[in-house]
Amino acid sequence: MPRLFVVGIVAATASPAFAGTGFVNWENPHVHPLDLTPDGSTLLAVNTADARLEVFDVTTGVPHHIASIPVGIDPVSVRARSNDEAWVVNHLSDTVSIVSLAGRNVVATLPTPDEPADVVFAGEPQRAFITCSQKNLVRVVDLTSPVAPIDIPIDGEDPRAMTVSPDGGTVFVAVFESGNGTTILGGGADGAATIGFPPNVVSHASGPYGGVNPPPNDGAAFNP
């Protein structure tokens, strides 16, 4: 009996410590999680779960892991500004980490409005453009004076990905929920009745689940 009692005490005291090591998955979406340095020698990858930037040497054609650099919480995008400098967008921290690849450390941290998603570099002189998805704006940072950014409102909900024109003069912003009245998913209701056209593709009998809506997640059934 004493042995059983001692074992019970150990189990009871050990369980909370083990529970404290759990990982909270916020399921924030990747936007631009991979990038190559301009010379093509280094692959950069965000490690969202571990809040790190992973660095790989790809000069041989086979990725070789060479560094794991702590950044902010939930990094979702990375862009190489040069062969030595990378910008990492931290969705949950509301920051951008500027990383020295040679030093393998964060050399500066820029605060941003809520839920930054992506960053690109454009213009002459070059500036950084950062989408802030929750605030529906693009923050423009003068690289010579990052303490005085300019915010450009976006007429749409949840701007995320960006790309730059070949001449570097134009930045294109992809809006996740544009609010322009278009959709690929018909059906639903207009407040008074079910909308018949366009049809709801999930409920259509020709779909992969034979019109079962919501689609089954437990064999041929939905649970719970």
Steps between C-alpha positions, in 0.01 A plus 500: 500500500773754579654437158167561327460820698844627398440418133171687516671809640766493226240467226290781643794739525649408161183545294471881526864543395443285193179686413690828510709399199201487263495698173215738415434484125347828386469365143605831347533474121831499318524771236859487369670238720799427272752718321840479334775756541571696178810292425298178532734348757279513809145380562299667775197337665277621781454251783165628624451253785845566649517877427821468301651565160663187360797553268622246243808496277385386154822552304532125440139463387408315820379717794743490794373651824749755634309722745185537707441863599238602761260769375151610610188293569337327203721610209300462177717667234866554422667709229870527427589865447862409423733203531551590866171662609158337538173645624269267693133592555368388839121476481427463872777723634394787270864553407752457222837351593797621295751215497871498426571170327874537554459574871207258530306734725226764501656845462179706515130453576236723341156526666202487263122537517298187576572170322771578242501248215763573234782735407653604166757757392438749219546856383793736455633558755403153619231471765341209687128433457328297774140377485318528834206270448286578802529877455444483120801708409848489352776652709778666300838520673779729385808283542711802591251613768281206612364692802268711281290256293205591277176296511294453182136388559383207285136493384454132581504257789819315595777603257770234505733406214692747285715499190704763319499592131816414301609865495458527878263794467168340594389285793199270454301401810283187517196545725370184667143631541462764233140606572428554129199268488668211317506141618568147384262359760134563419193409703447631851218736590418863433326553834157386378551189289761253377684621193445258212748634248791476486467161672685409816782279370540323835133392505491397133443127441783486246757596763749257656276451806174457309352825629560432870547840663700538718731238345557190716801501730445157657483241222171560319354697794557830676602498866417671723 
